[in-house]
Amino acid sequence: MLFSLYLTEPHLFWHNLFSYSDFLQSCILNLQPTLQKTQEMKLLIIEDEKELSDSIVCFLSREDYLCEQAFSFVEAVSKIEIYDYDCIMLDLMLPGGNGLDILKKIKKKPSVAGVIIISAKDSLDDKVDGLRLGADDYLAKPFHLPELSMRIFALLRRKNFTGSNILKNGELTIDLLCKRVSTNELALDLTKTEYELLLFLIENRRRVISKSALAEHLSGDIADMMDDFNFVYAHIKNLKAKLQQAGISECIKTYYGTGYKWILEE
């Protein structure tokens, strides 16, 4: 019935499915009160159906994901060439080109985002081609938004934290589900931005991260409109002070004129 409605009245289909998804999400939260995503990750939704794309953004934004959209092949290519993302939802049938060609471009980048293909093309060949080219998952339309959210969560956990919900680095312990940071059983009182910043630094601990990259991660593509990134320095300073107060010093190294690097030994 739902699939028939999707083919004949897509506007009503997504309205009804979005309402049902709200119900499913409430059930999930009641059954698993600690189930949350790891942090405010940056997502790109490449989908030409605007109503569906807006529904996905609305749903995931309420879970604190930072969402951006692309509605055509050209727009999608432009965004992935300029910005980095933690996870990309990719439709295969786009105005101006094939989603699999976008997937090839994504996989050529040195910083590879996780990719979930979302498509009405549910053939075995499409799935095989997408996974062979490097997609991490394949979700056929129509789908429930809570299921998409759980697949994103699982993908990011696998990619960034080797599948574990507990991240340990030296004396620092981070519970990714509860979003709790502690050292020697003492909880650190971090703001949401400081928590996001801490995880981003640890994820990228093997490289120096520029101020512009940190600004983009924390604020999205509006970072391009900023005159300076002084707010990054302020958040770094506050985070370092709270970590030092908890007994963790010499963990964030400043490379003047370049950026910052997480240097705490594992």
Beta strands, then each sheet from edge to edge (+ up, - down):
strand 1: 42-46
strand 2: 66-70
strand 3: 87-90
strand 4: 93-94
strand 5: 97-98
strand 6: 114-119
strand 7: 137-140
strand 8: 166-169
strand 9: 172-175
strand 10: 180-183
strand 11: 186-187
strand 12: 209-210
strand 13: 252-255
strand 14: 259-262
sheet 1: 2+ 1+ 3+ 6+ 7+
sheet 2: 4+ 5-
sheet 3: 8+ 9- 10+ 11-
sheet 4: 12+ 14- 13+
end
